[in-house]
Amino acid sequence: MRLIITDIQKLIGQIKAGGISLRRRFVLYIISAIALVLSLIIFLLNMFGIMNPVSTQVIDALDTQLLSYADRIQHDYDKLAAHSISFSKQIEATVQKFLTKNGIAFEDLKNNSDFLSALQEELYATVYLNMQLAPSSGVFYILDTTVNSHSDTRLFNGIYLKYINLNSENTVNNEIALYRGSFTTAKTGNLTFHSGWSNEMHTSFFDRCESEFTDGVHYILSPTVEIPGTWERARYVYVPIRDPNKNIIGVCGFEVNDLYFQLSKKANDGELGQLIGALLDEKRGVYSGQFNSNRYNSEAFDSVIITEKKGTTVFDLQSEKCIGRSKSITLGKDTFTVALMITEAQFGAYFRRGQITTTVIIFIVILVALAYCFFISKKYVAPVLRQVEQIKQPKKHADHVKIREIDDLFTFLAEKDTAHEEQLKALNTAKHAAEEETRRTKLAYEKALKEYELAQNEILHLTEKQTKKIDLEDYEYFICNLKTLTPTETRIYELYLDGKSAQEISAILSIQENTMKYHNKNIYSKLGVSSRKQLLRFAALKQHQDSPGSTKT
């Protein structure tokens, strides 16, 4: 390799000195021109991505986006399911407490409006709090009982709250309406009535609940359905409510309507422009569901047919087609399809833009080639022609013709030994300089290494000194029991680490002071600490030991 580099350097030197034959020089110029043009073409085509087919570029971009989009949807619905399970446990506890306090069984609630209204008042605060905490557009619970068992339509009692006038996925300041529930519940919560309000609910859930919630199924995500009495469509996360004997006595969960899905499931627009995201469910080869664009959340786009064509996925939305990619995910016990796509018009525009870019690049390459040819002509062909003309002149002008090949051959042989001696001397000088630089670098490295070791020993000494102040047995107990904290207690623990006070945490989580004291007591008890100061000291030591490069004691 070194020999090849040396030969190339010699060749370049000979070209600059005019010491190479005119014929070989001409060949080298032409070869370099071809290499330059080819390199420029390859560079520009790679830089603008034109060497890859347009469809491949689109699919690669969509595949990259789809992975993160599907993971986000999976995470969001798993999070909503966790909220639903917690919500169910709270309702179960409140219902049993109410029944025990009044000395009745669950069956005694049927047709008893006073008990059912009183139970709704007991449950309202729990429903309202969970609605504030969960990422959803509505919350509900339905009990397998009613105030009117003689109704022609089978009805069920419960509370269903909905946000109205959503304008962002942050629902903190949005107004809440009562969609299902008693007048007493509306009065208790100072709520307005939804335009489709009714006292009780109708559902087919209890006809199939036992078969739906088999072993290992903790929640169910429904297909997209129309909400009765409204213009809205929504999906529901269902979790069963059970009595102490594990019998299902109700269901609760959260609503995700089309508007909330649109606001919370936006895709990251990139070089392809606006991306259309969807969560679809399949029935007999036809897909339907929710889109992150209001334009597609309508009956006109409720039947989607998905086909594969030339390495791309085509989404036939009946009135128009889209190009994209899809991925199957499992939510609850069912499989859903996450899709990310662009319209056929966007795809066509992207394809045309690629054609225009290709045309422009070819035009640029042609211009560069022409300019280079002109340069070669001026640099080489013109001198050759001038020398040819001089040769044609009378003999008295022949001395002006300069052909260097023979004359330079003897000069080159005579100067060869001198050049080698000079080159050897230069190499020896460079060698001594490199050895001196290596020696200085080694000394500097050894000095820096000693300073680093001293600093490391000092840090280790300080860390051991701080560790000795802490009872290691208490600290080990603290570490082992961190995982026993509930999600709410973990959240409070994290807020303490952020420097928040108990009063600030109560405001952030929208909980009462007594509830906060209750959680503090549980946290201190589980972690074996007696004060917030001790808790923060243990937490700081844990963060230090978990940091990269730390020495664990």
PyMOL commands that set and color helices and strands:
alter all, ss='L'
color gray80, all
select helices_A, chain A and resi 2-17+22-47+54-102+106-109+113-133+183-189+205-207+209-212+258-264+294-296+299-301+344-392+395-400+405-467+472-484+487-497+502-509+513-527+532-546
alter helices_A, ss='H'
color red, helices_A
select strands_A, chain A and resi 138-143+157-164+175-180+192-198+220-221+225-226+233-242+248-257+276-283+286-291+305-309+312-316+321-331+334-343
alter strands_A, ss='S'
color yellow, strands_A
deselect
rebuild
show_as cartoon
